[in-house]
């Protein structure tokens, strides 16, 4: 090989080196086999759509190449891997891009969906929760957040594709419950999950949320699996008013902060449930009483 290279002109040698390097890196960085990288039970075959090429897999190291400027959002939400599939309509009516984000846990997938859905409308029977807008379908199932986009496809085709993808994903969920958030007065489809920095506080992690309507006023319920000591310490240092009030057999607190407004908390010493918003005191007491019942269970 060395003798052959000596006989070749320099431009040819340069071209060969560049071509070899590009081809090698494209294979090792961009592509991965279906057996090792796909989050699905098998490669998704979708009715009326033809998969055009091998999927491309992105990790934390190169996610910015696909979602430049938005990669940090996914990574901070628990992102582990993204698999992107491309399809074309058999009738030539449009193309579909299928993005399957492995978010590490169902809570992370739900939190990502709740942040991404925007003004999309809720749709039923796709995954655990799904939303649709023109040319766009978003849903989560198990640890996966899925985005299907095809702006020249009929909505029926998009929804059908979503159903088939969801049916091909293992849920990995043990069932409902365990959110600690009361069900009464909760606005439908308002549940969310914040991986980190809830209320812009670095120590508030893995927080479940939901929106409530109480006598015409909206307030945000939240729950996390730790005592409220650091949160109370933060508000105390801020100079907020903190009033101790027992709720059933549990410790409760009413907090008035010049920055966060009014908050109510109840804790069993291991988990904490709260409500943030300007609601009448009797309604706050009722909510905290319901939260205490959830803690008791």
C-alpha positions as semicolon CSV with decimal commas, in nm:
position;residue;x (nm);y (nm);z (nm)
1;X;0,000;0,000;0,000
2;X;0,287;0,242;0,083
3;X;0,449;0,186;-0,258
4;X;0,115;0,240;-0,429
5;X;0,063;0,573;-0,251
6;X;0,410;0,691;-0,363
7;X;0,305;0,637;-0,723
8;X;-0,015;0,839;-0,688
9;X;-0,030;1,217;-0,740
10;X;-0,070;1,423;-0,422
11;X;-0,427;1,546;-0,505
12;X;-0,544;1,186;-0,540
13;X;-0,387;1,092;-0,207
14;X;-0,553;1,391;-0,036
15;X;-0,893;1,300;-0,180
16;X;-0,856;0,938;-0,065
17;X;-0,767;1,041;0,292
18;X;-1,057;1,289;0,323
19;X;-1,308;1,047;0,171
20;X;-1,199;0,764;0,400
21;X;-1,223;0,981;0,713
22;X;-1,571;1,114;0,631
23;X;-1,708;0,771;0,550
24;X;-1,574;0,619;0,873
25;X;-1,706;0,893;1,103
26;X;-2,046;0,894;0,939
27;X;-2,088;0,527;1,020
28;X;-1,959;0,534;1,377
29;X;-2,118;0,857;1,499
30;X;-2,445;0,877;1,311
31;X;-2,573;0,527;1,255
32;X;-2,650;0,231;1,476
33;X;-2,811;-0,106;1,418
34;X;-3,179;-0,155;1,490
35;X;-3,109;-0,443;1,726
36;X;-2,900;-0,229;1,962
37;X;-3,052;0,117;1,940
38;X;-3,422;0,103;1,866
39;X;-3,652;0,168;2,165
40;X;-3,930;-0,025;1,991
41;X;-4,008;-0,392;2,011
42;X;-3,925;-0,396;1,640
43;X;-3,862;-0,142;1,363
44;X;-4,192;0,044;1,312
45;X;-4,379;-0,051;0,996
46;X;-4,659;0,200;0,942
47;X;-4,970;0,154;0,730
48;X;-4,955;0,356;0,407
49;X;-4,601;0,475;0,479
50;X;-4,268;0,341;0,360
51;X;-3,955;0,373;0,573
52;X;-3,695;0,537;0,351
53;X;-3,364;0,475;0,523
54;X;-3,194;0,347;0,833
55;X;-3,274;0,539;1,153
56;X;-3,030;0,793;1,292
57;X;-2,950;0,773;1,662
58;X;-2,845;1,071;1,876
59;X;-2,705;1,067;2,227
60;X;-2,631;1,342;2,479
61;X;-2,300;1,401;2,302
62;X;-2,444;1,491;1,961
63;X;-2,811;1,576;2,022
64;X;-2,733;1,941;1,942
65;X;-2,674;1,835;1,582
66;X;-3,046;1,757;1,551
67;X;-3,208;2,009;1,787
68;X;-2,955;2,289;1,799
69;X;-3,051;2,535;2,072
70;X;-3,299;2,296;2,231
71;X;-3,074;2,005;2,326
72;X;-3,015;2,130;2,681
73;X;-3,390;2,126;2,747
74;X;-3,413;1,755;2,669
75;X;-3,091;1,666;2,852
76;X;-3,200;1,849;3,168
77;X;-3,534;1,661;3,149
78;X;-3,361;1,322;3,166
79;X;-3,287;1,251;2,798
80;X;-3,088;0,936;2,717
81;X;-3,127;0,875;2,344
82;X;-3,318;0,988;2,034
83;X;-3,400;0,766;1,736
84;X;-3,522;0,940;1,418
85;X;-3,708;0,756;1,141
86;X;-3,806;0,899;0,801
87;X;-4,107;0,778;0,599
88;X;-4,269;0,868;0,269
89;X;-4,632;0,818;0,176
90;X;-4,695;0,530;-0,061
91;X;-4,927;0,763;-0,251
92;X;-4,664;1,036;-0,269
93;X;-4,883;1,269;-0,062
94;X;-4,619;1,366;0,193
95;X;-4,345;1,261;0,430
96;X;-4,337;1,170;0,798
97;X;-4,059;1,227;1,050
98;X;-4,083;1,009;1,360
99;X;-3,876;1,110;1,663
100;X;-3,864;0,873;1,961
101;X;-3,696;1,021;2,268
102;X;-3,588;0,782;2,542
103;X;-3,633;1,002;2,849
104;X;-3,526;0,744;3,106
105;X;-3,857;0,720;3,296
106;X;-4,232;0,769;3,241
107;X;-4,223;1,079;3,464
108;X;-3,954;1,239;3,250
109;X;-4,147;1,155;2,933
110;X;-4,463;1,310;3,076
111;X;-4,275;1,619;3,186
112;X;-4,126;1,663;2,840
113;X;-4,466;1,625;2,675
114;X;-4,628;1,875;2,912
115;X;-4,359;2,132;2,827
116;X;-4,371;2,070;2,450
117;X;-4,746;2,046;2,382
118;X;-4,813;2,420;2,372
119;X;-5,168;2,486;2,247
120;X;-5,214;2,144;2,083
121;X;-5,545;1,974;2,157
122;X;-5,578;1,654;2,355
123;X;-5,651;1,334;2,162
124;X;-5,750;0,997;2,303
125;X;-5,628;0,638;2,281
126;X;-5,269;0,705;2,172
127;X;-5,007;0,611;2,429
128;X;-5,071;0,733;2,781
129;X;-5,142;1,092;2,680
130;X;-5,140;1,255;2,338
131;X;-5,183;1,595;2,173
132;X;-5,229;1,695;1,809
133;X;-5,193;2,011;1,601
134;X;-5,191;2,056;1,222
135;X;-4,918;1,826;1,089
136;X;-4,804;1,727;1,438
137;X;-4,871;1,450;1,692
138;X;-4,710;1,430;2,036
139;X;-4,754;1,154;2,292
140;X;-4,576;0,955;2,560
141;X;-4,584;0,592;2,660
142;X;-4,359;0,435;2,917
143;X;-4,024;0,610;2,917
144;X;-4,062;0,737;2,559
145;X;-4,171;1,079;2,434
146;X;-4,274;1,058;2,069
147;X;-4,308;1,333;1,810
148;X;-4,453;1,259;1,465
149;X;-4,456;1,542;1,211
150;X;-4,587;1,539;0,857
151;X;-4,723;1,872;0,744
152;X;-4,846;1,741;0,408
153;X;-5,013;1,432;0,552
154;X;-5,380;1,399;0,637
155;X;-5,448;1,399;1,009
156;X;-5,603;1,054;0,984
157;X;-5,274;0,917;0,850
158;X;-5,079;1,088;1,128
159;X;-5,306;0,958;1,404
160;X;-5,301;0,608;1,258
161;X;-4,922;0,613;1,252
162;X;-4,919;0,727;1,617
163;X;-5,150;0,442;1,720
164;X;-4,926;0,186;1,552
165;X;-4,609;0,327;1,706
166;X;-4,767;0,341;2,054
167;X;-4,882;-0,018;2,018
168;X;-4,526;-0,121;1,945
169;X;-4,372;0,038;2,255
170;X;-4,345;-0,147;2,582
171;X;-4,502;0,060;2,857
172;X;-4,280;-0,043;3,146
173;X;-4,525;0,122;3,384
174;X;-4,664;-0,054;3,688
175;X;-4,993;0,133;3,687
176;X;-5,140;0,459;3,805
177;X;-5,135;0,610;4,149
178;X;-4,858;0,741;4,361
179;X;-4,884;1,101;4,236
180;X;-5,001;1,227;4,581
181;X;-5,203;1,498;4,403
182;X;-5,577;1,513;4,488
183;X;-5,812;1,438;4,200
184;X;-6,094;1,674;4,302
185;X;-6,109;2,003;4,104
186;X;-5,808;1,901;3,891
187;X;-5,831;2,031;3,535
188;X;-5,829;1,737;3,290
189;X;-5,501;1,675;3,105
190;X;-5,315;1,923;3,327
191;X;-5,078;1,678;3,494
192;X;-4,709;1,746;3,442
193;X;-4,367;1,659;3,575
194;X;-4,068;1,886;3,638
195;X;-3,735;1,704;3,645
196;X;-3,538;1,982;3,815
197;X;-3,543;2,349;3,921
198;X;-3,909;2,366;4,013
199;X;-3,988;2,725;4,121
200;X;-3,637;2,799;3,990
201;X;-3,495;2,622;4,299
202;X;-3,213;2,377;4,227
203;X;-3,302;2,149;4,519
204;X;-3,662;2,091;4,406
205;X;-3,639;1,788;4,176
206;X;-3,880;1,529;4,035
207;X;-4,191;1,735;4,110
208;X;-4,534;1,620;3,993
209;X;-4,771;1,903;3,905
210;X;-5,134;1,962;3,808
211;X;-5,359;2,264;3,763
212;X;-5,673;2,308;3,975
213;X;-5,974;2,533;3,935
214;X;-6,104;2,645;4,272
215;X;-6,405;2,877;4,274
216;X;-6,304;3,022;3,938
217;X;-5,939;3,070;4,030
218;X;-5,659;2,853;3,893
219;X;-5,381;2,727;4,117
220;X;-5,096;2,481;4,070
221;X;-5,069;2,174;4,284
222;X;-4,732;2,009;4,328
223;X;-4,586;1,707;4,507
224;X;-4,238;1,573;4,568
225;X;-4,093;1,276;4,756
226;X;-3,894;1,453;5,027
227;X;-3,968;1,663;5,335
228;X;-4,014;2,041;5,291
229;X;-3,726;2,141;5,519
230;X;-3,507;2,304;5,252
231;X;-3,809;2,481;5,099
232;X;-3,912;2,620;5,438
233;X;-3,554;2,727;5,505
234;X;-3,544;2,908;5,171
235;X;-3,863;3,101;5,240
236;X;-3,752;3,178;5,595
237;X;-3,427;3,330;5,464
238;X;-3,628;3,526;5,209
239;X;-3,829;3,679;5,493
240;X;-4,160;3,520;5,393
241;X;-4,437;3,477;5,650
242;X;-4,466;3,109;5,753
243;X;-4,754;2,989;5,970
244;X;-4,760;2,635;6,110
245;X;-5,100;2,466;6,086
246;X;-5,162;2,097;6,142
247;X;-5,361;1,922;5,867
248;X;-5,525;1,605;6,001
249;X;-5,236;1,422;6,171
250;X;-4,973;1,584;5,946
251;X;-4,773;1,905;5,958
252;X;-4,904;2,187;5,743
253;X;-4,769;2,530;5,654
254;X;-4,910;2,849;5,505
255;X;-4,647;3,062;5,331
256;X;-4,682;3,417;5,203
257;X;-4,389;3,517;4,981
258;X;-4,340;3,851;4,810
259;X;-4,198;3,664;4,510
260;X;-4,400;3,341;4,487
261;X;-4,727;3,460;4,640
262;X;-4,927;3,222;4,858
263;X;-4,840;2,856;4,908
264;X;-4,985;2,585;5,127
265;X;-4,793;2,271;5,224
266;X;-4,868;1,945;5,400
267;X;-4,612;1,673;5,475
268;X;-4,590;1,334;5,642
269;X;-4,215;1,384;5,694
270;X;-4,122;1,186;5,383
271;X;-4,329;1,345;5,101
272;X;-4,474;1,693;5,051
273;X;-4,786;1,816;4,871
274;X;-4,854;2,183;4,808
275;X;-5,072;2,436;4,631
276;X;-4,947;2,761;4,480
277;X;-5,195;3,036;4,399
278;X;-5,427;3,299;4,539
279;X;-5,725;3,095;4,660
280;X;-5,963;3,148;4,950
281;X;-5,851;3,000;5,281
282;X;-6,141;2,749;5,308
283;X;-6,054;2,612;4,961
284;X;-5,686;2,586;5,052
285;X;-5,775;2,397;5,372
286;X;-5,995;2,161;5,171
287;X;-5,719;2,094;4,919
288;X;-5,460;2,029;5,190
289;X;-5,704;1,797;5,366
290;X;-5,745;1,597;5,045
291;X;-5,366;1,593;5,005
292;X;-5,333;1,463;5,361
293;X;-5,567;1,178;5,268
294;X;-5,340;1,095;4,972
295;X;-5,038;1,094;5,202
296;X;-5,218;0,863;5,442
297;X;-5,277;0,610;5,165
